[in-house]
Amino acid sequence: MFPIEPIKIDVASENALIVYFAGATLNRKNQQVSMFVHLLEQANSPWLLDVIPAYHSVLITFDILQTDYFAVKARIIELVKALKDGQTKQIFANQETNIVELPVCYGLSEDNDLQRIADHNQITVEQVIQFHQQNSYRVYCLGFSPGFAFLGETDEKIATPRLTTPRKQVPKGAVAIADRQTAVYPNVSPGGWNIVGVCPLALFVPERASPSPFKVGDTVRFKEISEHKYYQLLEANR
């Protein structure tokens, strides 16, 4: 059984509150976030307007014409108690496991930091690529820009600080590392993460029923592809 740790509930605004989860590791905290969000959505409360999960917290907005902070807080405490009382296994069983595999052409971007990461960690570029691929990554949260998924954690052997001066323009599809996190830039944007390669897939398409392939709690894996395969997939995903 996966116990839920003690929580803290704070006021976020006149119609929102934020729930914080505790735990020994970031993965443990984020797993609790996923379970709580699943249970909250399953409750289908008419006053619930939005649920925004993050690393170890959940922001909840509610309709102030139907309820108030105190009633929502009481309901949250009830849900957490249900988790503590042994419903965790059932919640895990009801959650869909989504594994997203992303192809990456390492080193293709004009601006890439493979050598910087290698030098910082005193390893080779080939080892950077190897370590980046060998882990499975949890989607901790979505933010910064539409479709940007914060993934973790990378192997400590390739953990590298952000750039001192962010780039004004990071290419669409850039795969990058910051400290022990990794991510794919779904669109062209500024950014200060260390670029290791590029992904040819479209990772945010507003016209789709599900604009992003990610949700909090999903697993992401990276797979190296050749430059030729990259351009094939890029053309197919235009």
C-alpha positions in Angstrom: 0.0 0.0 0.0 1.2 3.5 -0.8 0.5 5.8 2.2 -0.5 9.4 1.8 1.8 11.8 3.7 0.5 14.7 5.8 -0.7 17.7 3.8 -0.9 21.5 4.1 -3.8 23.4 2.6 -3.4 27.1 1.9 -5.6 29.9 0.5 -4.5 30.8 -3.1 -7.2 33.3 -3.9 -10.9 34.1 -3.2 -11.9 31.0 -5.2 -8.8 28.8 -5.0 -6.7 26.8 -2.6 -3.6 24.8 -2.9 -2.8 21.4 -1.4 0.8 20.4 -0.6 1.9 16.8 -0.2 5.0 15.6 1.7 7.3 12.7 1.1 10.9 11.6 1.2 11.4 12.0 -2.6 10.0 14.1 -5.4 8.7 11.0 -7.1 6.8 10.0 -3.9 5.3 13.5 -3.6 4.3 13.6 -7.3 2.7 10.1 -7.1 0.5 11.4 -4.3 -0.4 14.4 -6.5 -1.5 12.0 -9.3 -3.6 9.8 -7.0 -5.3 12.8 -5.3 -6.1 14.5 -8.7 -7.6 11.2 -10.0 -9.8 10.8 -6.9 -10.8 14.5 -7.0 -11.9 14.2 -10.6 -13.7 11.0 -10.0 -15.7 12.7 -7.3 -17.2 14.9 -10.1 -18.1 17.8 -7.7 -20.3 20.4 -9.4 -18.4 23.3 -7.7 -15.0 22.2 -9.1 -13.8 24.5 -11.9 -10.2 23.5 -12.4 -7.5 21.2 -11.1 -3.8 22.1 -11.8 -1.2 19.6 -10.6 2.4 20.5 -10.1 5.5 18.8 -8.5 4.1 18.3 -5.0 1.0 20.5 -5.0 -2.4 20.8 -6.5 -4.2 24.1 -7.2 -8.0 23.8 -7.0 -10.4 26.5 -8.2 -14.0 26.4 -7.2 -17.3 28.2 -8.0 -17.9 30.6 -5.1 -21.6 30.7 -6.0 -21.9 27.0 -5.0 -19.4 26.6 -2.1 -16.7 28.3 -0.1 -13.2 27.7 1.1 -14.2 25.9 4.3 -16.4 23.4 2.5 -13.8 22.7 -0.1 -11.1 22.2 2.5 -13.4 19.8 4.4 -14.0 17.8 1.2 -10.2 17.6 0.5 -9.6 16.3 4.0 -12.3 13.6 3.4 -10.6 12.5 0.1 -7.2 12.4 1.7 -8.6 10.3 4.6 -10.1 7.9 2.0 -6.6 7.4 0.6 -5.1 6.8 4.0 -7.9 4.3 4.8 -6.8 1.9 2.1 -8.3 2.9 -1.2 -4.8 3.6 -2.8 -4.5 0.2 -4.6 -7.9 0.7 -6.2 -7.0 4.2 -7.3 -3.8 2.9 -8.9 -5.8 0.2 -10.7 -8.2 2.7 -12.1 -5.5 5.1 -13.4 -4.5 4.6 -17.0 -0.7 4.1 -17.5 0.5 6.1 -20.4 4.0 5.5 -21.7 5.2 8.1 -24.3 8.3 7.2 -26.3 10.0 10.2 -28.0 12.6 9.9 -30.8 15.6 12.1 -30.4 18.4 13.0 -32.9 21.2 13.9 -30.5 23.5 16.7 -31.3 21.6 17.8 -34.4 20.6 21.3 -33.2 23.0 24.1 -34.2 22.9 25.2 -30.6 23.6 22.1 -28.6 25.3 21.6 -25.2 26.3 18.0 -25.3 30.0 18.9 -24.9 29.2 21.4 -22.1 27.3 18.6 -20.2 30.1 16.2 -20.8 32.8 18.6 -19.6 30.7 19.6 -16.5 30.4 16.0 -15.5 33.8 14.8 -16.7 32.3 12.1 -19.0 32.2 11.7 -22.8 29.4 13.0 -25.1 28.6 9.4 -25.9 28.0 8.7 -22.2 25.8 11.8 -21.9 23.6 10.3 -24.7 23.6 6.9 -23.1 22.7 8.1 -19.6 19.9 10.3 -21.0 18.3 7.4 -22.9 18.6 4.8 -20.2 16.2 6.4 -17.7 12.4 6.4 -17.7 11.1 9.9 -16.8 8.0 10.9 -14.8 5.9 13.9 -16.0 6.0 16.0 -12.9 4.0 18.9 -14.3 3.0 20.9 -17.4 3.8 24.6 -17.7 6.2 27.4 -18.8 4.6 27.2 -22.3 1.7 25.1 -23.7 2.7 21.4 -23.9 6.0 21.9 -22.0 6.4 18.8 -19.7 8.9 18.9 -16.8 10.4 15.4 -16.7 12.6 13.8 -14.0 14.8 12.7 -12.8 17.9 12.3 -15.0 20.9 10.3 -13.9 23.1 12.3 -11.5 26.0 11.7 -13.9 24.5 14.2 -16.5 22.9 16.7 -14.1 24.0 20.2 -15.3 23.0 23.7 -14.2 21.0 26.0 -16.5 22.8 28.3 -18.8 24.0 31.6 -17.2 22.4 33.5 -20.0 19.3 32.0 -21.5 19.0 31.7 -25.3 16.6 34.2 -26.9 15.4 31.4 -29.2 15.4 27.7 -28.6 14.3 25.6 -31.7 11.0 23.7 -31.7 11.5 20.1 -30.6 14.7 20.8 -28.7 15.4 18.2 -26.0 17.2 19.7 -23.1 18.5 19.2 -19.5 18.5 21.5 -16.5 19.9 20.1 -13.2 18.2 16.7 -12.9 15.3 17.5 -15.2 14.8 17.1 -18.9 12.1 18.3 -21.3 11.2 18.9 -24.9 10.4 22.5 -26.1 7.1 22.0 -28.0 7.5 25.4 -29.8 10.2 28.0 -30.5 10.7 30.0 -27.3 13.4 31.6 -25.1 15.1 29.1 -22.8 18.1 28.4 -20.6 18.2 24.6 -20.6 21.1 22.6 -22.0 20.2 21.3 -25.5 21.1 17.7 -26.2 19.2 17.1 -29.4 15.8 17.5 -31.2 12.6 15.6 -31.4 10.7 15.6 -34.7 7.2 15.0 -33.2 4.6 17.7 -32.8 4.0 17.9 -29.0 1.4 20.6 -28.8 -1.4 20.8 -31.4 -4.3 22.9 -30.2 -6.7 21.5 -32.8 -6.4 18.0 -31.4 -8.9 16.7 -28.8 -5.8 16.1 -26.6 -3.4 18.9 -27.6 -0.5 17.4 -25.6 0.5 13.7 -25.4 1.4 14.2 -21.7 -0.4 14.3 -18.4 1.1 14.4 -14.9 2.2 10.9 -13.8 2.9 9.7 -17.4 6.2 7.9 -18.2 8.4 9.3 -21.0 11.3 7.4 -22.6 13.8 8.7 -25.2 15.1 6.7 -28.1 18.0 7.8 -30.3 17.4 8.1 -34.1 19.6 9.0 -37.0 19.5 12.4 -38.8 17.9 10.7 -41.8 15.1 9.2 -39.7 14.7 12.6 -37.9 13.9 14.4 -41.2 11.6 11.5 -42.3 9.6 11.9 -39.1 9.7 15.7 -39.2 8.1 15.6 -42.7 5.5 13.1 -41.6 4.5 15.2 -38.6 4.1 18.6 -40.4 
